[in-house]
Amino acid sequence: MNNPLNLAQFFPYQLAKLQAMISDSIAEIYLGEFNLSKQEWRVLAILANEHSLNAKEIGSKADLEKMPASRAIKKMVERNVLEKVSNIKDKRSSLLKLTNEGENLYRQLAPLVKQREQELLSALTSQELSTLNTAFTKLEEKAHQILLQTK
């Protein structure tokens, strides 16, 4: 091979590896004492910022496939973290929203997760953080363009 791919220096691999390490460092907060899966944490965080959504909308916003989203929602309803309410716009589907217990859970978790985020970001100067945000925006736009071209 003339120009082999060095996986350790391949940007998508580096980004995926970093994402996994960061996600794991935050996951230890909600997995331990709060006994939430990664999928459940995403659902909780999304519904804390939205009044109510249907399961499909939650899956889309949480970037979850249908089955993991469905499992997370089912478990959270059983734990009384979420409740189903009638969807007056579409009688065929229910909306999901946080219960009082779910809101309390989020209020306990959010500061801990934000603190961990700040701990991670403290490795960067404010200029580096600004540059990183700009780079992420540009990369997201470019990836979106490429995906549109391939469809």
DSSP file (Angstrom, degrees, kcal/mol; ACC not computed):
  #  RESIDUE AA STRUCTURE BP1 BP2  ACC     N-H-->O    O-->H-N    N-H-->O    O-->H-N    TCO  KAPPA ALPHA  PHI   PSI    X-CA   Y-CA   Z-CA
    1    1 A M              0   0    0      0, 0.0     0, 0.0     0, 0.0     0, 0.0   0.000 360.0 360.0 360.0 130.8    0.0    0.0    0.0
    2    2 A N        +     0   0    0      1,-0.2     0, 0.0     0, 0.0     0, 0.0   0.911 360.0  16.1 -75.5 -43.9    1.4    3.4   -1.0
    3    3 A N  S    S-     0   0    0      2,-0.0    -1,-0.2     0, 0.0     0, 0.0  -0.654  81.1-167.7-133.8  76.4   -0.6    5.5    1.4
    4    4 A P        -     0   0    0      0, 0.0     2,-0.5     0, 0.0     0, 0.0  -0.274  28.2-108.4 -68.4 152.5   -2.1    3.4    4.2
    5    5 A L        -     0   0    0      1,-0.0     2,-0.9     5,-0.0     3,-0.1  -0.691  22.6-149.8 -80.3 123.0   -4.7    4.9    6.5
    6    6 A N    >   -     0   0    0     -2,-0.5     3,-1.7     1,-0.2     4,-0.4  -0.835   7.9-162.6 -93.6 102.5   -3.4    5.5   10.0
    7    7 A L  G >  S+     0   0    0     -2,-0.9     3,-1.4     1,-0.3     7,-0.2   0.853  85.4  60.4 -57.2 -38.7   -6.5    5.0   12.1
    8    8 A A  G 3  S+     0   0    0      1,-0.3    -1,-0.3    -3,-0.1    -2,-0.0   0.746 113.5  38.0 -63.1 -22.3   -5.0    6.7   15.1
    9    9 A Q  G <  S+     0   0    0     -3,-1.7     2,-0.6     4,-0.0    -1,-0.3   0.278  87.3 114.2-110.6   9.6   -4.6    9.9   13.0
   10   10 A F    X>  -     0   0    0     -3,-1.4     4,-2.4    -4,-0.4     3,-0.7  -0.734  65.1-139.8 -83.7 117.7   -7.9    9.5   11.0
   11   11 A F  H 3> S+     0   0    0     -2,-0.6     4,-2.8     1,-0.3     5,-0.2   0.859  97.9  51.1 -51.6 -49.2  -10.1   12.5   12.1
   12   12 A P  H 3> S+     0   0    0      0, 0.0     4,-2.3     0, 0.0    -1,-0.3   0.890 113.4  47.2 -58.3 -36.8  -13.5   10.6   12.2
   13   13 A Y  H <> S+     0   0    0     -3,-0.7     4,-2.7     2,-0.2    -2,-0.2   0.929 111.8  49.5 -67.9 -45.0  -11.8    8.0   14.5
   14   14 A Q  H  X S+     0   0    0     -4,-2.4     4,-2.4     1,-0.2    -1,-0.2   0.913 113.1  47.4 -59.2 -43.5  -10.2   10.5   16.7
   15   15 A L  H  X S+     0   0    0     -4,-2.8     4,-2.8    -5,-0.2    -1,-0.2   0.909 112.3  48.6 -66.2 -42.9  -13.5   12.4   17.1
   16   16 A A  H  X S+     0   0    0     -4,-2.3     4,-2.2    -5,-0.2    -2,-0.2   0.901 112.5  48.9 -64.2 -40.7  -15.5    9.1   17.8
   17   17 A K  H  X S+     0   0    0     -4,-2.7     4,-2.1     2,-0.2    -2,-0.2   0.919 113.1  46.8 -65.5 -43.7  -12.9    8.1   20.4
   18   18 A L  H  X S+     0   0    0     -4,-2.4     4,-2.7    -5,-0.2     5,-0.3   0.923 111.3  52.0 -62.9 -44.9  -13.0   11.5   22.1
   19   19 A Q  H  X S+     0   0    0     -4,-2.8     4,-2.7     1,-0.2    -2,-0.2   0.909 109.8  49.5 -59.0 -42.7  -16.8   11.5   22.0
   20   20 A A  H  X S+     0   0    0     -4,-2.2     4,-2.5     2,-0.2    -1,-0.2   0.907 111.9  47.6 -64.7 -42.1  -16.9    8.1   23.7
   21   21 A M  H  X S+     0   0    0     -4,-2.1     4,-2.0     2,-0.2    -2,-0.2   0.917 115.0  45.2 -66.3 -42.6  -14.4    9.1   26.4
   22   22 A I  H  X S+     0   0    0     -4,-2.7     4,-1.7     2,-0.2     5,-0.2   0.931 113.5  49.8 -66.0 -44.9  -16.3   12.3   27.2
   23   23 A S  H  X S+     0   0    0     -4,-2.7     4,-2.7    -5,-0.3    -2,-0.2   0.911 111.2  49.6 -59.8 -43.2  -19.6   10.5   27.1
   24   24 A D  H  X S+     0   0    0     -4,-2.5     4,-1.5     1,-0.2    -1,-0.2   0.876 107.4  54.3 -64.4 -37.4  -18.3    7.9   29.5
   25   25 A S  H  < S+     0   0    0     -4,-2.0    -1,-0.2     1,-0.2    -2,-0.2   0.834 115.5  39.4 -68.0 -29.8  -16.9   10.5   31.9
   26   26 A I  H >X S+     0   0    0     -4,-1.7     3,-1.7     1,-0.1     4,-0.9   0.826 108.1  63.6 -83.1 -35.1  -20.4   12.1   32.1
   27   27 A A  H 3X S+     0   0    0     -4,-2.7     4,-3.0     1,-0.3     5,-0.4   0.818  88.1  68.7 -60.8 -31.7  -22.2    8.8   32.1
   28   28 A E  H 3X S+     0   0    0     -4,-1.5     4,-1.0     1,-0.2     5,-0.3   0.769  97.3  56.2 -61.8 -20.6  -20.7    7.8   35.4
   29   29 A I  H <4>S+     0   0    0     -3,-1.7     5,-0.7    -4,-0.2     4,-0.3   0.955 117.5  29.0 -72.5 -51.7  -22.8   10.6   37.0
   30   30 A Y  H  <5S+     0   0    0     -4,-0.9     6,-2.7     1,-0.2    -2,-0.2   0.720 118.2  56.8 -87.3 -19.3  -26.2    9.4   35.8
   31   31 A L  H  <5S+     0   0    0     -4,-3.0     4,-0.4     4,-0.2    -3,-0.2   0.909 108.7  45.7 -73.2 -42.0  -25.4    5.7   35.7
   32   32 A G  T ><5S+     0   0    0     -4,-1.0     3,-0.8    -5,-0.4    -3,-0.1   0.945 126.5   8.5 -67.8 -96.6  -24.3    5.4   39.3
   33   33 A E  T 3 5S+     0   0    0     -4,-0.3    -3,-0.1    -5,-0.3    -1,-0.1   0.789 135.6  44.9 -60.5 -31.8  -26.5    7.0   41.9
   34   34 A F  T 3 <S-     0   0    0     -5,-0.7    -1,-0.2     2,-0.1    -3,-0.2   0.588  92.7-143.2 -95.2 -11.3  -29.3    7.9   39.5
   35   35 A N    <   +     0   0    0     -3,-0.8     2,-0.4    -4,-0.4    -4,-0.2   0.867  46.2 145.6  53.2  44.9  -29.5    4.5   37.7
   36   36 A L        -     0   0    0     -6,-2.7    -1,-0.2    -9,-0.2    -2,-0.1  -0.896  43.8-133.1-110.7 142.3  -30.2    6.0   34.2
   37   37 A S     >  -     0   0    0     -2,-0.4     4,-2.5     1,-0.1     5,-0.2  -0.381  33.2-103.0 -79.6 169.3  -28.9    4.6   30.9
   38   38 A K  H  > S+     0   0    0      1,-0.2     4,-2.0     2,-0.2     5,-0.1   0.896 124.9  50.2 -59.4 -40.0  -27.4    6.8   28.3
   39   39 A Q  H  > S+     0   0    0      2,-0.2     4,-2.3     1,-0.2    -1,-0.2   0.912 110.2  48.9 -66.2 -42.3  -30.6    6.7   26.3
   40   40 A E  H  > S+     0   0    0      1,-0.2     4,-2.8     2,-0.2    -2,-0.2   0.894 108.8  53.6 -65.2 -39.2  -32.7    7.5   29.4
   41   41 A W  H  X S+     0   0    0     -4,-2.5     4,-2.7     2,-0.2     5,-0.2   0.923 108.9  49.3 -60.8 -43.4  -30.4   10.5   30.2
   42   42 A R  H  X S+     0   0    0     -4,-2.0     4,-2.4     2,-0.2    -2,-0.2   0.928 111.8  48.0 -61.4 -45.0  -30.9   11.8   26.7
   43   43 A V  H  X S+     0   0    0     -4,-2.3     4,-2.6     2,-0.2     5,-0.2   0.931 112.8  49.1 -61.3 -45.7  -34.7   11.5   26.9
   44   44 A L  H  X S+     0   0    0     -4,-2.8     4,-1.5     1,-0.2    -2,-0.2   0.931 112.3  47.4 -58.9 -48.0  -34.7   13.2   30.3
   45   45 A A  H  X S+     0   0    0     -4,-2.7     4,-0.6     1,-0.2    -1,-0.2   0.874 113.2  48.6 -64.6 -38.3  -32.5   16.1   29.1
   46   46 A I  H >X S+     0   0    0     -4,-2.4     3,-1.1    -5,-0.2     4,-0.7   0.941 112.6  46.3 -68.0 -46.8  -34.6   16.6   26.0
   47   47 A L  H 3< S+     0   0    0     -4,-2.6    51,-0.3     1,-0.3    -1,-0.2   0.725 103.3  63.9 -72.3 -19.0  -38.0   16.6   27.8
   48   48 A A  H 3< S+     0   0    0     -4,-1.5    -1,-0.3    -5,-0.2    -2,-0.2   0.758 110.9  38.9 -70.2 -22.7  -36.6   19.0   30.5
   49   49 A N  H << S+     0   0    0     -3,-1.1     2,-0.4    -4,-0.6    -2,-0.2   0.467 116.7  54.7-104.5  -4.9  -36.2   21.5   27.7
   50   50 A E  S  < S-     0   0    0     -4,-0.7     3,-0.2     1,-0.1    -1,-0.0  -0.964  75.7-136.7-126.4 144.1  -39.5   20.7   25.8
   51   51 A H  S    S-     0   0    0     -2,-0.4    47,-0.4     1,-0.3     2,-0.3   0.973  81.3 -22.7 -66.3 -51.9  -42.9   20.6   27.4
   52   52 A S        +     0   0    0     45,-0.1     2,-0.3    43,-0.0    -1,-0.3  -0.976  62.1 178.9-159.7 147.6  -44.0   17.4   25.7
   53   53 A L  B     -A   96   0A   0     43,-1.7    43,-3.4    -2,-0.3     2,-0.2  -0.956  30.0-110.5-143.5 158.8  -43.1   15.4   22.6
   54   54 A N     >  -     0   0    0     -2,-0.3     4,-2.3    41,-0.3     5,-0.2  -0.491  41.6-101.2 -85.9 168.6  -44.2   12.2   21.0
   55   55 A A  H  > S+     0   0    0     39,-0.5     4,-2.6     1,-0.2     5,-0.2   0.859 121.4  53.4 -59.9 -38.3  -41.8    9.2   21.0
   56   56 A K  H  > S+     0   0    0      2,-0.2     4,-2.2     1,-0.2    -1,-0.2   0.920 109.7  47.9 -64.2 -43.2  -40.7    9.7   17.4
   57   57 A E  H  > S+     0   0    0      2,-0.2     4,-2.7     1,-0.2     5,-0.2   0.898 111.6  50.7 -63.8 -40.8  -39.8   13.3   18.1
   58   58 A I  H  X S+     0   0    0     -4,-2.3     4,-2.6     2,-0.2    -2,-0.2   0.943 110.3  49.4 -62.0 -47.4  -37.8   12.3   21.2
   59   59 A G  H  X>S+     0   0    0     -4,-2.6     5,-2.9     1,-0.2     4,-0.5   0.896 112.6  48.0 -58.4 -41.8  -35.9    9.6   19.2
   60   60 A S  H ><5S+     0   0    0     -4,-2.2     3,-0.8     3,-0.2    -1,-0.2   0.940 114.7  43.6 -65.7 -47.9  -35.1   12.1   16.6
   61   61 A K  H 3<5S+     0   0    0     -4,-2.7    -2,-0.2     1,-0.2    -1,-0.2   0.831 117.2  46.9 -67.8 -31.6  -33.9   14.8   19.0
   62   62 A A  H 3<5S-     0   0    0     -4,-2.6    -1,-0.2    -5,-0.2    -2,-0.2   0.493 108.3-125.4 -87.1  -4.0  -32.0   12.3   21.1
   63   63 A D  T <<5 +     0   0    0     -3,-0.8     2,-0.4    -4,-0.5    -3,-0.2   0.929  61.4 145.2  56.2  48.4  -30.4   10.7   17.9
   64   64 A L      < -     0   0    0     -5,-2.9    -1,-0.2    -6,-0.2    -2,-0.1  -0.917  52.4-117.3-117.7 142.2  -31.7    7.3   19.0
   65   65 A E     >  -     0   0    0     -2,-0.4     4,-2.0    -3,-0.1     5,-0.2  -0.281  40.0-101.1 -66.2 163.6  -33.0    4.4   16.9
   66   66 A K  H  > S+     0   0    0      1,-0.2     4,-2.5     2,-0.2     5,-0.2   0.898 117.1  48.6 -58.3 -46.4  -36.7    3.5   17.4
   67   67 A M  H  > S+     0   0    0      2,-0.2     4,-2.6     1,-0.2     5,-0.2   0.942 112.6  44.7 -67.4 -49.4  -36.1    0.4   19.6
   68   68 A P  H  > S+     0   0    0      0, 0.0     4,-2.3     0, 0.0    -1,-0.2   0.892 115.9  49.4 -61.6 -35.9  -33.6    2.0   22.1
   69   69 A A  H  X S+     0   0    0     -4,-2.0     4,-2.6     2,-0.2    -2,-0.2   0.928 111.5  48.7 -65.4 -44.0  -35.8    5.1   22.4
   70   70 A S  H  X S+     0   0    0     -4,-2.5     4,-2.6    -5,-0.2    -1,-0.2   0.908 111.8  48.8 -62.7 -43.6  -38.8    2.9   23.0
   71   71 A R  H  X S+     0   0    0     -4,-2.6     4,-2.5     2,-0.2     5,-0.2   0.922 112.4  48.3 -62.1 -44.6  -37.1    0.8   25.7
   72   72 A A  H  X S+     0   0    0     -4,-2.3     4,-2.2    -5,-0.2    -2,-0.2   0.928 113.4  47.1 -62.6 -45.5  -35.8    4.0   27.4
   73   73 A I  H  X S+     0   0    0     -4,-2.6     4,-2.4     2,-0.2     5,-0.2   0.925 111.5  50.8 -62.4 -45.7  -39.3    5.6   27.4
   74   74 A K  H  X S+     0   0    0     -4,-2.6     4,-2.3     1,-0.2    -1,-0.2   0.929 112.2  46.5 -58.6 -46.8  -41.0    2.4   28.6
   75   75 A K  H  X S+     0   0    0     -4,-2.5     4,-1.7     1,-0.2    -1,-0.2   0.886 112.4  50.5 -64.2 -38.6  -38.6    2.1   31.5
   76   76 A M  H  <>S+     0   0    0     -4,-2.2     5,-3.0     2,-0.2     6,-1.4   0.848 109.6  50.0 -71.0 -34.1  -39.0    5.7   32.4
   77   77 A V  H ><5S+     0   0    0     -4,-2.4     3,-1.4     4,-0.2    -2,-0.2   0.918 110.3  51.0 -66.9 -43.1  -42.8    5.5   32.4
   78   78 A E  H 3<5S+     0   0    0     -4,-2.3    -2,-0.2     1,-0.3    -1,-0.2   0.838 110.3  49.4 -62.2 -33.2  -42.5    2.4   34.6
   79   79 A R  T 3<5S-     0   0    0     -4,-1.7    -1,-0.3    -5,-0.2    -2,-0.2   0.396 115.6-117.4 -85.9   2.8  -40.3    4.4   37.0
   80   80 A N  T < 5S+     0   0    0     -3,-1.4    22,-0.4     2,-0.2    21,-0.3   0.821  84.9 117.4  63.0  33.5  -42.7    7.3   37.0
   81   81 A V  S   <S+     0   0    0     -5,-3.0    18,-2.3     1,-0.2     2,-0.3   0.736  78.2  31.2 -94.0 -32.0  -40.2    9.7   35.5
   82   82 A L  E     -B   98   0A   0     -6,-1.4     2,-0.3    16,-0.3    16,-0.2  -0.882  68.9-162.2-121.8 155.5  -42.3   10.2   32.4
   83   83 A E  E     -B   97   0A   0     14,-2.5    14,-2.0    -2,-0.3     2,-0.4  -0.988  18.7-125.1-135.5 150.2  -46.0   10.2   31.8
   84   84 A K  E     -B   96   0A   0     -2,-0.3     2,-0.3    12,-0.2    12,-0.2  -0.768  29.4-176.6 -92.2 136.4  -48.1    9.8   28.7
   85   85 A V  E     -B   95   0A   0     10,-3.0    10,-3.0    -2,-0.4     2,-0.0  -0.920  34.4 -87.8-128.9 157.5  -50.7   12.5   28.0
   86   86 A S  E     -B   94   0A   0     -2,-0.3     2,-0.8     8,-0.2     8,-0.1  -0.330  30.8-137.8 -64.7 142.1  -53.2   12.9   25.2
   87   87 A N    >   -     0   0    0      6,-0.7     3,-0.6     3,-0.3     6,-0.2  -0.876  15.2-170.8-101.3 102.3  -52.1   14.5   22.0
   88   88 A I  T 3  S+     0   0    0     -2,-0.8     3,-0.2     1,-0.2    -1,-0.1   0.746  85.6  53.7 -68.4 -21.2  -55.0   16.8   21.0
   89   89 A K  T 3  S+     0   0    0      1,-0.3     2,-0.3    -3,-0.1    -1,-0.2   0.768 124.4  20.6 -81.4 -26.4  -53.4   17.4   17.6
   90   90 A D    X   -     0   0    0     -3,-0.6     3,-1.6     3,-0.2    -1,-0.3  -0.822  61.7-167.9-147.6 100.7  -53.1   13.7   16.8
   91   91 A K  T 3  S+     0   0    0     -2,-0.3    -4,-0.1     1,-0.3    -1,-0.1   0.641  84.3  69.8 -65.8 -14.2  -55.3   11.2   18.6
   92   92 A R  T 3  S+     0   0    0     -5,-0.0     2,-0.3     2,-0.0    -1,-0.3   0.680 101.5  45.3 -78.7 -16.7  -53.2    8.3   17.2
   93   93 A S  S <  S-     0   0    0     -3,-1.6    -6,-0.7    -6,-0.2     2,-0.3  -0.895  72.6-135.1-128.0 157.2  -50.2    9.2   19.3
   94   94 A S  E     - B   0  86A   0     -2,-0.3   -39,-0.5    -8,-0.1     2,-0.3  -0.731  17.8-131.3-102.5 156.0  -49.5   10.1   22.9
   95   95 A L  E     - B   0  85A   0    -10,-3.0   -10,-3.0    -2,-0.3     2,-0.4  -0.796  17.4-142.9-101.7 152.1  -47.2   12.8   24.1
   96   96 A L  E     +AB  53  84A   0    -43,-3.4   -43,-1.7    -2,-0.3     2,-0.3  -0.918  23.7 167.1-115.5 141.8  -44.6   12.2   26.8
   97   97 A K  E     - B   0  83A   0    -14,-2.0   -14,-2.5    -2,-0.4     2,-0.2  -0.970  39.7 -90.0-146.9 161.5  -43.6   14.6   29.5
   98   98 A L  E     - B   0  82A   0    -47,-0.4   -16,-0.3   -51,-0.3     2,-0.1  -0.482  36.2-139.3 -72.2 140.6  -41.7   14.6   32.7
   99   99 A T     >  -     0   0    0    -18,-2.3     4,-2.6    -2,-0.2     5,-0.2  -0.325  37.2 -93.4 -81.3 176.7  -43.6   13.8   35.9
  100  100 A N  H  > S+     0   0    0      1,-0.2     4,-2.4     2,-0.2     5,-0.2   0.903 132.3  51.7 -57.9 -40.0  -42.8   15.8   39.1
  101  101 A E  H  > S+     0   0    0    -21,-0.3     4,-2.3     2,-0.2    -1,-0.2   0.896 109.0  50.0 -63.8 -40.3  -40.4   13.0   39.9
  102  102 A G  H  > S+     0   0    0    -22,-0.4     4,-2.3   -21,-0.3    -2,-0.2   0.893 110.2  49.8 -64.6 -40.9  -38.8   13.4   36.5
  103  103 A E  H  X S+     0   0    0     -4,-2.6     4,-2.4     2,-0.2    -2,-0.2   0.903 111.5  49.1 -64.7 -40.9  -38.4   17.1   36.9
  104  104 A N  H  X S+     0   0    0     -4,-2.4     4,-1.7     2,-0.2    -2,-0.2   0.908 109.8  51.8 -63.9 -41.8  -36.8   16.6   40.4
  105  105 A L  H  X S+     0   0    0     -4,-2.3     4,-2.4     1,-0.2    -2,-0.2   0.928 110.8  47.7 -59.7 -46.0  -34.4   14.0   38.9
  106  106 A Y  H  X S+     0   0    0     -4,-2.3     4,-3.2     1,-0.2    -2,-0.2   0.911 108.1  54.9 -62.8 -42.3  -33.4   16.5   36.2
  107  107 A R  H  < S+     0   0    0     -4,-2.4    -1,-0.2     1,-0.2    -2,-0.2   0.834 112.3  44.4 -61.8 -31.6  -32.9   19.3   38.7
  108  108 A Q  H  X S+     0   0    0     -4,-1.7     4,-0.6    -5,-0.1    -1,-0.2   0.895 119.8  40.2 -75.8 -41.6  -30.5   17.1   40.7
  109  109 A L  H  X S+     0   0    0     -4,-2.4     4,-2.4    -5,-0.2     3,-0.5   0.888 101.0  67.8 -77.9 -41.6  -28.6   15.8   37.7
  110  110 A A  H  X S+     0   0    0     -4,-3.2     4,-2.7     1,-0.3     5,-0.2   0.872 100.3  47.8 -54.0 -46.9  -28.3   18.9   35.5
  111  111 A P  H  > S+     0   0    0      0, 0.0     4,-2.1     0, 0.0    -1,-0.3   0.884 112.9  50.0 -63.6 -34.9  -25.9   20.8   37.8
  112  112 A L  H  X S+     0   0    0     -4,-0.6     4,-1.9    -3,-0.5    -2,-0.2   0.910 113.2  45.1 -67.4 -42.2  -23.7   17.7   38.2
  113  113 A V  H  X S+     0   0    0     -4,-2.4     4,-2.3     2,-0.2    -1,-0.2   0.895 113.5  49.8 -69.1 -40.8  -23.5   17.2   34.4
  114  114 A K  H  X S+     0   0    0     -4,-2.7     4,-2.4    -5,-0.3    -2,-0.2   0.876 108.8  53.3 -65.2 -36.7  -22.9   20.8   33.8
  115  115 A Q  H  X S+     0   0    0     -4,-2.1     4,-2.2    -5,-0.2    -1,-0.2   0.910 109.2  48.5 -63.6 -41.7  -20.1   20.8   36.4
  116  116 A R  H  X S+     0   0    0     -4,-1.9     4,-2.5     2,-0.2    -2,-0.2   0.900 109.3  53.3 -64.5 -40.4  -18.5   17.9   34.6
  117  117 A E  H  X S+     0   0    0     -4,-2.3     4,-2.8     1,-0.2    -2,-0.2   0.935 110.0  47.4 -58.8 -45.8  -18.8   19.7   31.3
  118  118 A Q  H  X S+     0   0    0     -4,-2.4     4,-1.3     1,-0.2    -1,-0.2   0.877 109.4  54.1 -63.7 -37.6  -17.0   22.7   32.8
  119  119 A E  H  < S+     0   0    0     -4,-2.2    -1,-0.2     2,-0.2     4,-0.2   0.923 112.0  44.3 -61.7 -43.8  -14.3   20.4   34.2
  120  120 A L  H >< S+     0   0    0     -4,-2.5     3,-1.4     1,-0.2    -2,-0.2   0.924 113.9  49.2 -65.4 -45.1  -13.7   19.0   30.8
  121  121 A L  H >< S+     0   0    0     -4,-2.8     3,-2.2     1,-0.3    -1,-0.2   0.659  89.7  81.5 -72.4 -14.8  -13.7   22.3   29.0
  122  122 A S  T 3< S+     0   0    0     -4,-1.3    -1,-0.3     1,-0.3    -2,-0.2   0.671  77.4  72.7 -65.2 -13.7  -11.3   23.8   31.6
  123  123 A A  T <  S+     0   0    0     -3,-1.4     2,-0.3    -4,-0.2    -1,-0.3   0.658  94.0  67.5 -70.4 -14.8   -8.6   22.1   29.5
  124  124 A L  S <  S-     0   0    0     -3,-2.2     2,-0.1    -4,-0.1     0, 0.0  -0.801  81.0-127.2-110.2 147.0   -9.2   24.8   26.9
  125  125 A T     >  -     0   0    0     -2,-0.3     4,-2.5     1,-0.1     5,-0.2  -0.397  37.5-104.1 -76.5 167.6   -8.6   28.6   26.9
  126  126 A S  H  > S+     0   0    0      1,-0.2     4,-2.1     2,-0.2     5,-0.1   0.874 124.8  51.5 -62.9 -35.3  -11.5   30.8   26.0
  127  127 A Q  H  > S+     0   0    0      2,-0.2     4,-2.4     1,-0.2    -1,-0.2   0.909 109.9  48.5 -66.5 -42.2   -9.9   31.3   22.5
  128  128 A E  H  > S+     0   0    0      2,-0.2     4,-2.6     1,-0.2    -2,-0.2   0.896 111.1  50.8 -64.5 -39.5   -9.5   27.6   22.0
  129  129 A L  H  X S+     0   0    0     -4,-2.5     4,-2.5     2,-0.2    -2,-0.2   0.908 110.5  48.7 -64.4 -42.3  -13.1   27.0   23.0
  130  130 A S  H  X S+     0   0    0     -4,-2.1     4,-2.2     2,-0.2    -2,-0.2   0.921 112.6  48.2 -62.3 -44.3  -14.3   29.7   20.6
  131  131 A T  H  X S+     0   0    0     -4,-2.4     4,-2.7     2,-0.2    -2,-0.2   0.901 110.6  51.7 -63.2 -41.5  -12.2   28.1   17.8
  132  132 A L  H  X S+     0   0    0     -4,-2.6     4,-2.8     2,-0.2    -2,-0.2   0.922 109.4  49.3 -62.2 -44.7  -13.5   24.7   18.6
  133  133 A N  H  X S+     0   0    0     -4,-2.5     4,-2.1     2,-0.2    -1,-0.2   0.904 112.7  48.0 -61.5 -41.7  -17.1   25.9   18.4
  134  134 A T  H  X S+     0   0    0     -4,-2.2     4,-2.4     2,-0.2    -2,-0.2   0.921 112.3  49.1 -63.6 -44.5  -16.4   27.6   15.1
  135  135 A A  H  X S+     0   0    0     -4,-2.7     4,-2.8     1,-0.2     5,-0.2   0.912 110.2  50.8 -63.6 -42.8  -14.8   24.4   13.8
  136  136 A F  H  X S+     0   0    0     -4,-2.8     4,-2.6     2,-0.2     5,-0.2   0.922 110.3  49.7 -60.6 -43.9  -17.7   22.2   14.9
  137  137 A T  H  X S+     0   0    0     -4,-2.1     4,-2.3     1,-0.2    -2,-0.2   0.933 113.1  46.2 -60.8 -46.4  -20.2   24.5   13.2
  138  138 A K  H  X S+     0   0    0     -4,-2.4     4,-2.4     1,-0.2    -2,-0.2   0.911 113.6  48.4 -63.8 -43.0  -18.1   24.4    9.9
  139  139 A L  H  X S+     0   0    0     -4,-2.8     4,-2.7     2,-0.2     5,-0.2   0.890 110.9  50.7 -66.3 -38.9  -17.7   20.7   10.1
  140  140 A E  H  X S+     0   0    0     -4,-2.6     4,-2.3    -5,-0.2    -1,-0.2   0.926 111.5  48.0 -63.9 -44.0  -21.4   20.1   10.7
  141  141 A E  H  X S+     0   0    0     -4,-2.3     4,-2.2    -5,-0.2    -2,-0.2   0.912 113.8  47.2 -61.7 -43.2  -22.3   22.3    7.8
  142  142 A K  H  X S+     0   0    0     -4,-2.4     4,-2.5     2,-0.2    -2,-0.2   0.916 111.5  49.8 -66.9 -43.4  -19.8   20.6    5.5
  143  143 A A  H  X S+     0   0    0     -4,-2.7     4,-2.4     1,-0.2    -1,-0.2   0.898 110.5  51.4 -61.5 -39.7  -21.0   17.1    6.6
  144  144 A H  H  X S+     0   0    0     -4,-2.3     4,-2.2    -5,-0.2    -2,-0.2   0.921 109.7  49.6 -62.4 -44.4  -24.6   18.2    5.9
  145  145 A Q  H  X S+     0   0    0     -4,-2.2     4,-2.0     1,-0.2    -2,-0.2   0.922 111.1  49.2 -59.7 -45.3  -23.7   19.4    2.4
  146  146 A I  H  X S+     0   0    0     -4,-2.5     4,-1.5     1,-0.2    -1,-0.2   0.909 110.1  50.7 -62.5 -42.6  -21.9   16.1    1.7
  147  147 A L  H  X S+     0   0    0     -4,-2.4     4,-0.6     1,-0.2    -1,-0.2   0.891 109.5  51.0 -62.8 -39.5  -24.9   14.1    2.9
  148  148 A L  H >< S+     0   0    0     -4,-2.2     3,-0.6     1,-0.2    -1,-0.2   0.870 108.7  52.3 -65.4 -36.0  -27.2   16.1    0.7
  149  149 A Q  H 3< S+     0   0    0     -4,-2.0    -1,-0.2     1,-0.2    -2,-0.2   0.802 107.3  52.0 -69.9 -29.7  -25.0   15.5   -2.4
  150  150 A T  H 3<        0   0    0     -4,-1.5    -1,-0.2     1,-0.2    -2,-0.2   0.548 360.0 360.0 -87.0  -6.6  -25.0   11.8   -1.9
  151  151 A K    <<        0   0    0     -3,-0.6    -1,-0.2    -4,-0.6    -2,-0.2   0.460 360.0 360.0 -93.0 360.0  -28.8   11.5   -1.7
